[in-house]
Amino acid sequence: MPAKPAPFCIRPRGVVRGAVLTLVFTGVLATAAATGSLPRQEDPGAERPAPARAAGGATVDSAALSRAAAAAMADGKSGKKAAEEFVSRSGDRWGAVYDKKEYAEFEQALDGAYTGVGLSAGRTGDAGGVRVTRVRSGGPADRAGLRTGDRLVSVDGRPVDGLSVSEVVSLLRGDGVPGSPVALRVERGRAAWTQTLLRARLATDPVTVRRLDDGAVLIRVAAFTKGAGTRVRDAVRAAPAGAGVLLDLRGNAGGLVAEAAVAASAFLDGGLVATYDVEGEQRAVYAEGGGDTGRPLVALIDGGTMSAAELLTGALQDRGRAVTVGSRTFGKGSVQMPSELPDGSVAELTVGHYRTPAGHAVDGRGITPDLAAGERAEERARTVLSGLGGGS
């Protein structure tokens, strides 16, 4: 095995404070700047309508983007707006542009806390429509009666169809102040109404652990926010000897790749987690040694399993460490890195793609489970785990 690269310090031209990882969790898109970390994966998620999956590997020339922004500013126009238009024309469907305030707010969300209304939104297949994909229990959206499947028509009177990703993010987050109002125009079937919500400071619990009746341990990872990987590893170490683990990654929209690697280290004794390219240069992500390689393990996945969660799934599947149960994952395997623009705004641009240890591409394809299962996926997963000797 090749020596582990000194890395995890990627500094291509134009990167802001080293590489940056994205974390997306129920109810928020948070961006973390961390010098010396892995490149980030940007995922569609909460309070941010997701663009369609990239059909190709379109990338943006960051230098040309910077020149376009500078030219707009020289003409007295908005550099950020020019950058958004440039990215939109480029075909980089995962690209986005943020102003200083938006980017600073994203950075502050590393701890898993955020200000919002507690809903996740995703693009529909029709003309850029936006629908609610998840509602956080107890959050402002939940208390107002919003449901998964509701169509989001406008935010504070501005139609969301056709807006860029960063524009919708800005509308939903507003001033980022808890208690500030935001009016959402919503459609459900033939009904339509406007609902005013008050943004709130919400905290996420990305990892939950519970003992099942048969003695197995269920570890649910909702997102790979800061510290999530260590919590997974600690939960595995604390599990009774011989108890199987049901790792539930359903609905996990991804997050910090470094945290997914730490989670992989709970089940692997070192070795490859994924490979990726940054502007053509090949890199790799490795697990740490000392993981529990003998404990029975089943991973639950579905169409909401994305990005960093797909990296973990691919590593466990390719290396024969887990049986995967559920449905095909989303298929988000592209790498985004930030470039600072002349006006101080930040553009997130696609620079490469991840592959599983066996060399399988994830982007636009997803990961097929070993055992397909629908509504009764958890029941089937528990049966499989029991068959592996992980239950009583």
Secondary structure, 3 states (H helix, E strand, C coil): CCCCCCCCCCCCCCECCCCEEEEEECCEEEEEECCCCCCECCCCEECECCCCCCCCCCCCCHHHHHHHHHHHHHCCCCHHHHHHHHHHHHCCCCCEEECHHHHHHHHHHHHCEEEECCEEEEECCCCCCEEEEEECCCCHHHHCCCCCCCEEEEECCEECCCCCHHHHHHHHHCCCCCCCEEEEEEEECCEEEEEEEECEEEECCCEEEEECCCCCEEEEECCECCCHHHHHHHHHHHCCCCCCEEEECCCCCCECHHHHHHHHHCCCCCCEEEEEEECCEEEEEECCCCCCCCCCEEEEECCCCCCHHHHHHHHHHHCCCCEEEECCCCCCCEEEEEEECCCCCEEEEEEEEEECCCCCECCCCCCCCCEECCCCHHHHHHHHHHHCCCCC
